[in-house]
Amino acid sequence: MYLRAESSSGEESEPLASFYKWLLRDSDVSAATVSLVQGEAHPGAMSGGLETVLAVTEQVGTLASLVLAYLTWRSSGQGGDTSLRITIERDGETMQIQNLTDSQLRDVIERFGQR
């Protein structure tokens, strides 16, 4: 099971870095392995920009906590105007959640607890 965050513009890495730091500070997701995936360096650049934040877990409760962490981060305004493309995967099913309302995200979290 995982939560993957990618920049919807493909270029801006600040929201990804912000979300990554948010996850690292959240003790409720400490059971997940959270990593950054760097993109390829463009000509003249020292290194590639951030492409993806990936949080992997084997626990359904931690996946629900990751979705809640995204909801809280998004509500905090830390992501600015840039939206991230957020995908969650459980039992082979994937779902894009970035366009869901807060209420819909809470429903997703509740459903995780019922399976």
Buried (B, 14 or more C-beta within 10 A) or exposed (E): BBBBBBBBEEEBBBBBBBBBBBBEEBEBBEBBEBEEEEBEEEEEEEEEBBBBBBBBBEEBEBBBBBBBBBBBBBEEEBBEEBBBBBBBBBEEEEEEBBEBEEEEBBEBBEEBEEE
